[in-house]
Amino acid sequence: MTDPAELCEQAVSLVESDPGAAYRFFSEAAEAGSANGMFGMAELKMSGTGTPADPDGAERLYLEASATGHAPSMYRLGTLWAGGAGHQEDPAKAVDWFGKAAELGFQPAYPEIAGCLLCGYGVPEDPAGALRWYLAAADEGDPLSMFKAGYMLSEGIGTGKDEQEAIRMFRMSAVSGVPEGMLKMSELCSSGLVAGGDAAAFNWCRSAAETGFIPAIFRVATMYYQGEGTARDLSRAYSMYRELADSGEADAMFMVGRMLLEGLGVEKDEEKGFRCLSEAAAAGSTIALQLVEDMRRRQNTQLIRIDGT
């Protein structure tokens, strides 16, 4: 009889090239009592890979594997009861399964149980407990948990404020490629809490923007507009604002309208500028709304003077 662990290894190697064979190997391992085999069968049933899709059958296999103490299956049950894959949502059951997986040391469950505790999802709010799990996930190398732990430490959520530890967490998340962490490091450099000044702030922010993170793209555009941490480049600022405006960002629409009105980085066009400001106001920009109303009042005042009425 082939060792179930070897069967599972063979199955994993065949998932992409021959999913049907992979399913058969997982099935053979499961028949021999392998929780990994059950889990592999369940994963393929969930996606309909190598076998017809069967979410109910997958759930039964996850439950069977979980009964043997298989933490990945417990985690999958947590995601299902959290509403994943169109499953009925039950927050209490989701928390229960995430908690069981986390207690067995399954790292992907750490941030899940942390989020539940922080938001009170299926369990009473427990910020201190949430922070402990985020820190545990951070210790295991989870970059997003590093950022979230940093935020909680910086704001004193679930603990007393710890600025230096928060900065350490933000830096680790940024180095690991989390755009929110990069943007936070940029802010810390700008404020002087982290060495490097405006030049370092610009570099961190540009790195975050290169991931497509919209708040960072807007901030980089503003740094080009103001010449903060880099040479002033109104043309590049306008181009970046324009790209964001085209995707519906109200604040970027406002900046495009303002630059068109004043001819900054682009040929002056008051008609287009006013139209962009109106669109920004309609999209929720309060400063654009105020400016549009001021412009309309001035225009009405001029008409009154011309008419003499």
ROVO-623906 format. One record per residue (C-alpha): residue in three letters; chain; x, y negated, z. Coordinates in Angstrom, 2 decimals. Layout:
ROVO-623906
+------+-----+---------+---------+---------+
! type ! mol !      px !      py !      pz !
+------+-----+---------+---------+---------+
!  ALA !   A !       X !       Y !       Z !
...
+------+-----+---------+---------+---------+
This chain:
ROVO-623906
+------+-----+---------+---------+---------+
! type ! mol !      px !      py !      pz !
+------+-----+---------+---------+---------+
!  MET !   A !    0.00 !    0.00 !    0.00 !
!  THR !   A !    1.36 !   -3.40 !   -1.01 !
!  ASP !   A !    2.05 !   -5.82 !    1.83 !
!  PRO !   A !   -0.77 !   -8.45 !    2.05 !
!  ALA !   A !    1.81 !  -11.25 !    2.38 !
!  GLU !   A !    3.43 !  -10.15 !   -0.90 !
!  LEU !   A !    0.01 !  -10.01 !   -2.58 !
!  CYS !   A !   -0.68 !  -13.57 !   -1.48 !
!  GLU !   A !    2.71 !  -14.72 !   -2.79 !
!  GLN !   A !    1.95 !  -13.11 !   -6.15 !
!  ALA !   A !   -1.47 !  -14.74 !   -6.19 !
!  VAL !   A !   -0.07 !  -18.21 !   -5.49 !
!  SER !   A !    2.43 !  -17.81 !   -8.34 !
!  LEU !   A !   -0.39 !  -16.93 !  -10.76 !
!  VAL !   A !   -3.02 !  -19.54 !   -9.84 !
!  GLU !   A !   -2.16 !  -21.81 !  -12.78 !
!  SER !   A !   -1.08 !  -19.25 !  -15.39 !
!  ASP !   A !   -3.59 !  -16.46 !  -14.66 !
!  PRO !   A !   -6.20 !  -17.53 !  -12.08 !
!  GLY !   A !   -8.25 !  -14.37 !  -12.58 !
!  ALA !   A !   -5.31 !  -12.21 !  -11.58 !
!  ALA !   A !   -4.58 !  -14.57 !   -8.68 !
!  TYR !   A !   -8.13 !  -14.07 !   -7.40 !
!  ARG !   A !   -7.76 !  -10.29 !   -7.61 !
!  PHE !   A !   -4.51 !  -10.37 !   -5.62 !
!  PHE !   A !   -6.07 !  -12.61 !   -2.97 !
!  SER !   A !   -9.06 !  -10.26 !   -2.82 !
!  GLU !   A !   -6.83 !   -7.22 !   -2.35 !
!  ALA !   A !   -4.97 !   -9.02 !    0.46 !
!  ALA !   A !   -8.25 !  -10.02 !    2.09 !
!  GLU !   A !   -9.49 !   -6.42 !    2.01 !
!  ALA !   A !   -6.38 !   -5.54 !    3.99 !
!  GLY !   A !   -7.38 !   -8.09 !    6.63 !
!  SER !   A !   -5.20 !  -11.01 !    5.49 !
!  ALA !   A !   -6.56 !  -14.39 !    6.56 !
!  ASN !   A !   -4.42 !  -16.03 !    3.88 !
!  GLY !   A !   -6.05 !  -13.76 !    1.33 !
!  MET !   A !   -9.51 !  -14.81 !    2.53 !
!  PHE !   A !   -8.45 !  -18.45 !    2.39 !
!  GLY !   A !   -7.08 !  -18.07 !   -1.13 !
!  MET !   A !  -10.30 !  -16.44 !   -2.31 !
!  ALA !   A !  -12.31 !  -19.24 !   -0.70 !
!  GLU !   A !  -10.22 !  -21.95 !   -2.35 !
!  LEU !   A !  -10.74 !  -20.40 !   -5.79 !
!  LYS !   A !  -14.46 !  -19.91 !   -5.17 !
!  MET !   A !  -14.81 !  -23.57 !   -4.17 !
!  SER !   A !  -13.25 !  -24.77 !   -7.42 !
!  GLY !   A !  -14.56 !  -22.01 !   -9.67 !
!  THR !   A !  -11.01 !  -21.11 !  -10.66 !
!  GLY !   A !  -10.52 !  -17.52 !  -11.81 !
!  THR !   A !  -13.98 !  -16.64 !  -10.52 !
!  PRO !   A !  -17.46 !  -18.21 !  -10.66 !
!  ALA !   A !  -17.93 !  -21.16 !   -8.33 !
!  ASP !   A !  -19.55 !  -20.01 !   -5.09 !
!  PRO !   A !  -19.43 !  -22.63 !   -2.31 !
!  ASP !   A !  -21.57 !  -20.54 !    0.04 !
!  GLY !   A !  -19.34 !  -17.54 !   -0.44 !
!  ALA !   A !  -16.29 !  -19.72 !    0.11 !
!  GLU !   A !  -17.70 !  -20.99 !    3.39 !
!  ARG !   A !  -18.28 !  -17.43 !    4.58 !
!  LEU !   A !  -14.67 !  -16.59 !    3.80 !
!  TYR !   A !  -13.42 !  -19.70 !    5.62 !
!  LEU !   A !  -15.47 !  -18.62 !    8.66 !
!  GLU !   A !  -14.12 !  -15.08 !    8.49 !
!  ALA !   A !  -10.54 !  -16.33 !    8.29 !
!  SER !   A !  -11.15 !  -18.87 !   11.07 !
!  ALA !   A !  -12.28 !  -16.06 !   13.37 !
!  THR !   A !   -8.71 !  -14.71 !   13.16 !
!  GLY !   A !   -7.25 !  -18.10 !   14.18 !
!  HIS !   A !   -6.45 !  -19.33 !   10.65 !
!  ALA !   A !   -6.01 !  -23.10 !   11.07 !
!  PRO !   A !   -6.17 !  -24.10 !    7.36 !
!  SER !   A !   -9.61 !  -22.45 !    7.13 !
!  MET !   A !  -10.76 !  -24.33 !   10.22 !
!  TYR !   A !   -9.59 !  -27.56 !    8.58 !
!  ARG !   A !  -11.51 !  -26.73 !    5.40 !
!  LEU !   A !  -14.66 !  -26.12 !    7.44 !
!  GLY !   A !  -14.15 !  -29.52 !    9.03 !
!  THR !   A !  -13.99 !  -31.19 !    5.62 !
!  LEU !   A !  -17.14 !  -29.35 !    4.52 !
!  TRP !   A !  -19.15 !  -30.40 !    7.59 !
!  ALA !   A !  -17.87 !  -33.96 !    7.06 !
!  GLY !   A !  -19.82 !  -33.92 !    3.79 !
!  GLY !   A !  -17.10 !  -32.70 !    1.48 !
!  ALA !   A !  -17.94 !  -30.89 !   -1.77 !
!  GLY !   A !  -21.60 !  -31.89 !   -1.41 !
!  HIS !   A !  -21.98 !  -29.87 !    1.78 !
!  GLN !   A !  -24.57 !  -30.78 !    4.41 !
!  GLU !   A !  -23.00 !  -33.27 !    6.82 !
!  ASP !   A !  -22.81 !  -32.58 !   10.54 !
!  PRO !   A !  -20.30 !  -34.87 !   12.30 !
!  ALA !   A !  -20.25 !  -32.83 !   15.52 !
!  LYS !   A !  -19.37 !  -29.63 !   13.65 !
!  ALA !   A !  -16.77 !  -31.48 !   11.58 !
!  VAL !   A !  -15.07 !  -32.78 !   14.72 !
!  ASP !   A !  -15.19 !  -29.34 !   16.31 !
!  TRP !   A !  -13.42 !  -27.68 !   13.39 !
!  PHE !   A !  -10.90 !  -30.50 !   12.92 !
!  GLY !   A !  -10.14 !  -30.32 !   16.63 !
!  LYS !   A !   -9.60 !  -26.55 !   16.56 !
!  ALA !   A !   -7.24 !  -26.84 !   13.60 !
!  ALA !   A !   -5.35 !  -29.70 !   15.23 !
!  GLU !   A !   -4.96 !  -27.88 !   18.52 !
!  LEU !   A !   -3.36 !  -25.00 !   16.59 !
!  GLY !   A !   -0.79 !  -27.44 !   15.20 !
!  PHE !   A !   -2.18 !  -27.85 !   11.66 !
!  GLN !   A !   -0.84 !  -31.31 !   10.78 !
!  PRO !   A !   -3.39 !  -32.31 !    8.09 !
!  ALA !   A !   -6.07 !  -32.13 !   10.80 !
!  TYR !   A !   -4.28 !  -34.66 !   13.04 !
!  PRO !   A !   -5.33 !  -37.84 !   11.18 !
!  GLU !   A !   -8.82 !  -36.41 !   10.64 !
!  ILE !   A !   -9.49 !  -35.88 !   14.34 !
!  ALA !   A !   -7.83 !  -39.24 !   15.04 !
!  GLY !   A !  -10.22 !  -41.01 !   12.67 !
!  CYS !   A !  -13.21 !  -39.28 !   14.26 !
!  LEU !   A !  -12.11 !  -40.33 !   17.75 !
!  LEU !   A !  -11.39 !  -43.89 !   16.65 !
!  CYS !   A !  -14.75 !  -44.41 !   14.94 !
!  GLY !   A !  -16.89 !  -42.25 !   17.20 !
!  TYR !   A !  -17.75 !  -39.87 !   14.36 !
!  GLY !   A !  -19.46 !  -36.87 !   15.94 !
!  VAL !   A !  -17.81 !  -37.60 !   19.28 !
!  PRO !   A !  -17.68 !  -40.53 !   21.74 !
!  GLU !   A !  -15.17 !  -43.20 !   20.77 !
!  ASP !   A !  -11.74 !  -42.55 !   22.26 !
!  PRO !   A !   -9.14 !  -45.01 !   20.91 !
!  ALA !   A !   -6.43 !  -43.67 !   23.23 !
!  GLY !   A !   -7.04 !  -40.14 !   21.98 !
!  ALA !   A !   -7.06 !  -41.38 !   18.38 !
!  LEU !   A !   -3.69 !  -43.06 !   18.88 !
!  ARG !   A !   -2.21 !  -39.89 !   20.34 !
!  TRP !   A !   -3.21 !  -37.91 !   17.26 !
!  TYR !   A !   -2.03 !  -40.62 !   14.85 !
!  LEU !   A !    1.33 !  -40.68 !   16.64 !
!  ALA !   A !    1.48 !  -36.89 !   16.47 !
!  ALA !   A !    0.81 !  -37.04 !   12.72 !
!  ALA !   A !    3.43 !  -39.78 !   12.36 !
!  ASP !   A !    5.95 !  -37.58 !   14.16 !
!  GLU !   A !    5.19 !  -34.89 !   11.58 !
!  GLY !   A !    5.97 !  -37.35 !    8.80 !
!  ASP !   A !    2.51 !  -38.49 !    7.68 !
!  PRO !   A !    3.08 !  -42.00 !    6.23 !
!  LEU !   A !   -0.49 !  -43.29 !    6.45 !
!  SER !   A !   -0.72 !  -42.23 !   10.09 !
!  MET !   A !    2.46 !  -44.23 !   10.71 !
!  PHE !   A !    0.71 !  -47.33 !    9.40 !
!  LYS !   A !   -2.47 !  -46.69 !   11.39 !
!  ALA !   A !   -0.51 !  -46.07 !   14.58 !
!  GLY !   A !    1.42 !  -49.26 !   13.92 !
!  TYR !   A !   -1.79 !  -51.22 !   13.54 !
!  MET !   A !   -3.22 !  -49.84 !   16.78 !
!  LEU !   A !    0.02 !  -50.61 !   18.65 !
!  SER !   A !    0.17 !  -54.13 !   17.23 !
!  GLU !   A !   -3.43 !  -54.86 !   18.22 !
!  GLY !   A !   -3.42 !  -53.04 !   21.54 !
!  ILE !   A !   -6.11 !  -50.56 !   20.50 !
!  GLY !   A !   -6.11 !  -47.53 !   22.78 !
!  THR !   A !   -2.98 !  -48.78 !   24.49 !
!  GLY !   A !   -1.16 !  -51.93 !   25.55 !
!  LYS !   A !    0.39 !  -53.96 !   22.74 !
!  ASP !   A !    3.84 !  -52.77 !   21.75 !
!  GLU !   A !    5.19 !  -55.07 !   19.06 !
!  GLN !   A !    8.55 !  -53.37 !   18.57 !
!  GLU !   A !    7.10 !  -49.87 !   18.29 !
!  ALA !   A !    4.44 !  -51.21 !   15.93 !
!  ILE !   A !    7.13 !  -52.73 !   13.72 !
!  ARG !   A !    9.02 !  -49.43 !   13.72 !
!  MET !   A !    5.89 !  -47.62 !   12.59 !
!  PHE !   A !    5.11 !  -50.22 !    9.92 !
!  ARG !   A !    8.67 !  -49.98 !    8.61 !
!  MET !   A !    8.57 !  -46.18 !    8.42 !
!  SER !   A !    5.25 !  -46.26 !    6.57 !
!  ALA !   A !    6.59 !  -48.87 !    4.16 !
!  VAL !   A !    9.78 !  -46.91 !    3.46 !
!  SER !   A !    7.57 !  -43.86 !    2.85 !
!  GLY !   A !    5.66 !  -45.72 !    0.15 !
!  VAL !   A !    2.45 !  -46.82 !    1.90 !
!  PRO !   A !    1.46 !  -50.11 !    0.21 !
!  GLU !   A !   -0.38 !  -51.36 !    3.30 !
!  GLY !   A !    2.85 !  -50.84 !    5.24 !
!  MET !   A !    4.88 !  -52.70 !    2.63 !
!  LEU !   A !    2.47 !  -55.63 !    2.71 !
!  LYS !   A !    2.60 !  -55.69 !    6.50 !
!  MET !   A !    6.41 !  -55.75 !    6.41 !
!  SER !   A !    6.15 !  -58.68 !    4.01 !
!  GLU !   A !    3.94 !  -60.53 !    6.47 !
!  LEU !   A !    6.31 !  -59.75 !    9.33 !
!  CYS !   A !    9.28 !  -61.07 !    7.35 !
!  SER !   A !    7.39 !  -64.25 !    6.46 !
!  SER !   A !    6.47 !  -64.82 !   10.11 !
!  GLY !   A !   10.03 !  -64.29 !   11.30 !
!  LEU !   A !    9.21 !  -61.23 !   13.43 !
!  VAL !   A !   11.41 !  -59.17 !   11.12 !
!  ALA !   A !   14.70 !  -60.39 !    9.70 !
!  GLY !   A !   15.05 !  -61.20 !    6.01 !
!  GLY !   A !   12.93 !  -64.28 !    5.60 !
!  ASP !   A !   10.93 !  -65.17 !    2.50 !
!  ALA !   A !   13.20 !  -63.27 !    0.11 !
!  ALA !   A !   12.65 !  -59.99 !    1.97 !
!  ALA !   A !    8.96 !  -60.80 !    2.25 !
!  PHE !   A !    8.75 !  -61.19 !   -1.52 !
!  ASN !   A !   10.59 !  -57.92 !   -2.17 !
!  TRP !   A !    8.34 !  -55.94 !    0.18 !
!  CYS !   A !    5.24 !  -57.49 !   -1.33 !
!  ARG !   A !    6.39 !  -56.87 !   -4.89 !
!  SER !   A !    7.02 !  -53.21 !   -4.05 !
!  ALA !   A !    3.47 !  -52.93 !   -2.70 !
!  ALA !   A !    2.08 !  -54.66 !   -5.78 !
!  GLU !   A !    3.86 !  -52.19 !   -8.06 !
!  THR !   A !    1.68 !  -49.42 !   -6.58 !
!  GLY !   A !   -1.43 !  -51.26 !   -7.82 !
!  PHE !   A !   -2.47 !  -52.43 !   -4.35 !
!  ILE !   A !   -4.71 !  -55.42 !   -5.12 !
!  PRO !   A !   -4.09 !  -57.50 !   -1.96 !
!  ALA !   A !   -0.35 !  -57.26 !   -2.64 !
!  ILE !   A !   -0.75 !  -58.23 !   -6.30 !
!  PHE !   A !   -2.70 !  -61.31 !   -5.23 !
!  ARG !   A !   -0.08 !  -62.18 !   -2.64 !
!  VAL !   A !    2.79 !  -61.82 !   -5.14 !
!  ALA !   A !    0.93 !  -64.08 !   -7.56 !
!  THR !   A !    0.59 !  -66.65 !   -4.77 !
!  MET !   A !    4.29 !  -66.37 !   -3.95 !
!  TYR !   A !    5.12 !  -67.08 !   -7.59 !
!  TYR !   A !    2.64 !  -69.97 !   -7.52 !
!  GLN !   A !    4.23 !  -71.49 !   -4.42 !
!  GLY !   A !    7.83 !  -70.48 !   -5.11 !
!  GLU !   A !    7.91 !  -68.56 !   -1.83 !
!  GLY !   A !   10.79 !  -66.11 !   -1.61 !
!  THR !   A !   11.37 !  -66.40 !   -5.36 !
!  ALA !   A !   11.69 !  -69.04 !   -8.06 !
!  ARG !   A !    8.39 !  -70.77 !   -8.80 !
!  ASP !   A !    6.86 !  -69.26 !  -11.93 !
!  LEU !   A !    3.42 !  -70.67 !  -12.68 !
!  SER !   A !    3.07 !  -68.77 !  -15.93 !
!  ARG !   A !    3.64 !  -65.43 !  -14.21 !
!  ALA !   A !    1.34 !  -66.44 !  -11.36 !
!  TYR !   A !   -1.42 !  -67.32 !  -13.82 !
!  SER !   A !   -0.97 !  -64.03 !  -15.67 !
!  MET !   A !   -1.28 !  -62.02 !  -12.45 !
!  TYR !   A !   -4.29 !  -64.00 !  -11.24 !
!  ARG !   A !   -5.89 !  -63.58 !  -14.66 !
!  GLU !   A !   -5.49 !  -59.79 !  -14.55 !
!  LEU !   A !   -7.12 !  -59.64 !  -11.12 !
!  ALA !   A !   -9.87 !  -62.03 !  -12.17 !
!  ASP !   A !  -10.71 !  -59.83 !  -15.15 !
!  SER !   A !  -11.28 !  -56.96 !  -12.70 !
!  GLY !   A !  -13.74 !  -59.06 !  -10.67 !
!  GLU !   A !  -11.58 !  -60.42 !   -7.82 !
!  ALA !   A !  -13.33 !  -63.61 !   -6.70 !
!  ASP !   A !  -10.29 !  -65.31 !   -5.13 !
!  ALA !   A !   -8.27 !  -64.65 !   -8.28 !
!  MET !   A !  -11.08 !  -66.15 !  -10.38 !
!  PHE !   A !  -10.83 !  -69.25 !   -8.22 !
!  MET !   A !   -7.08 !  -69.56 !   -8.80 !
!  VAL !   A !   -7.48 !  -69.04 !  -12.56 !
!  GLY !   A !  -10.12 !  -71.76 !  -12.65 !
!  ARG !   A !   -7.98 !  -74.13 !  -10.60 !
!  MET !   A !   -4.92 !  -73.58 !  -12.79 !
!  LEU !   A !   -6.94 !  -74.10 !  -15.97 !
!  LEU !   A !   -8.37 !  -77.33 !  -14.59 !
!  GLU !   A !   -4.92 !  -78.65 !  -13.72 !
!  GLY !   A !   -2.96 !  -77.10 !  -16.60 !
!  LEU !   A !   -0.64 !  -75.16 !  -14.29 !
!  GLY !   A !    1.09 !  -72.26 !  -16.00 !
!  VAL !   A !   -1.45 !  -72.39 !  -18.80 !
!  GLU !   A !   -2.79 !  -74.95 !  -21.26 !
!  LYS !   A !   -5.26 !  -77.27 !  -19.55 !
!  ASP !   A !   -8.88 !  -76.42 !  -20.31 !
!  GLU !   A !  -11.40 !  -78.06 !  -18.00 !
!  GLU !   A !  -14.41 !  -76.32 !  -19.56 !
!  LYS !   A !  -12.93 !  -72.85 !  -19.08 !
!  GLY !   A !  -11.67 !  -73.83 !  -15.66 !
!  PHE !   A !  -15.12 !  -74.93 !  -14.48 !
!  ARG !   A !  -16.62 !  -71.73 !  -15.90 !
!  CYS !   A !  -14.10 !  -69.60 !  -13.98 !
!  LEU !   A !  -14.81 !  -71.51 !  -10.79 !
!  SER !   A !  -18.54 !  -70.95 !  -11.27 !
!  GLU !   A !  -17.94 !  -67.23 !  -11.79 !
!  ALA !   A !  -15.78 !  -67.14 !   -8.67 !
!  ALA !   A !  -18.51 !  -68.85 !   -6.67 !
!  ALA !   A !  -21.09 !  -66.37 !   -7.94 !
!  ALA !   A !  -18.73 !  -63.53 !   -6.99 !
!  GLY !   A !  -18.57 !  -64.75 !   -3.40 !
!  SER !   A !  -15.66 !  -67.20 !   -3.21 !
!  THR !   A !  -16.74 !  -69.84 !   -0.68 !
!  ILE !   A !  -13.92 !  -72.22 !   -1.59 !
!  ALA !   A !  -14.89 !  -71.98 !   -5.27 !
!  LEU !   A !  -18.53 !  -72.67 !   -4.38 !
!  GLN !   A !  -17.53 !  -75.75 !   -2.41 !
!  LEU !   A !  -15.33 !  -77.05 !   -5.23 !
!  VAL !   A !  -18.03 !  -76.46 !   -7.86 !
!  GLU !   A !  -20.57 !  -78.33 !   -5.75 !
!  ASP !   A !  -18.12 !  -81.21 !   -5.22 !
!  MET !   A !  -17.44 !  -81.41 !   -8.97 !
!  ARG !   A !  -21.16 !  -81.45 !   -9.75 !
!  ARG !   A !  -21.76 !  -84.21 !   -7.20 !
!  ARG !   A !  -18.97 !  -86.32 !   -8.72 !
!  GLN !   A !  -20.35 !  -85.71 !  -12.20 !
!  ASN !   A !  -23.84 !  -86.78 !  -11.10 !
!  THR !   A !  -22.41 !  -89.89 !   -9.45 !
!  GLN !   A !  -20.65 !  -90.86 !  -12.68 !
!  LEU !   A !  -23.87 !  -90.38 !  -14.67 !
!  ILE !   A !  -25.73 !  -92.62 !  -12.24 !
!  ARG !   A !  -23.13 !  -95.34 !  -12.68 !
!  ILE !   A !  -23.27 !  -95.07 !  -16.46 !
!  ASP !   A !  -27.07 !  -95.20 !  -16.51 !
!  GLY !   A !  -27.13 !  -97.95 !  -13.94 !
!  THR !   A !  -29.83 !  -96.15 !  -11.99 !
+------+-----+---------+---------+---------+
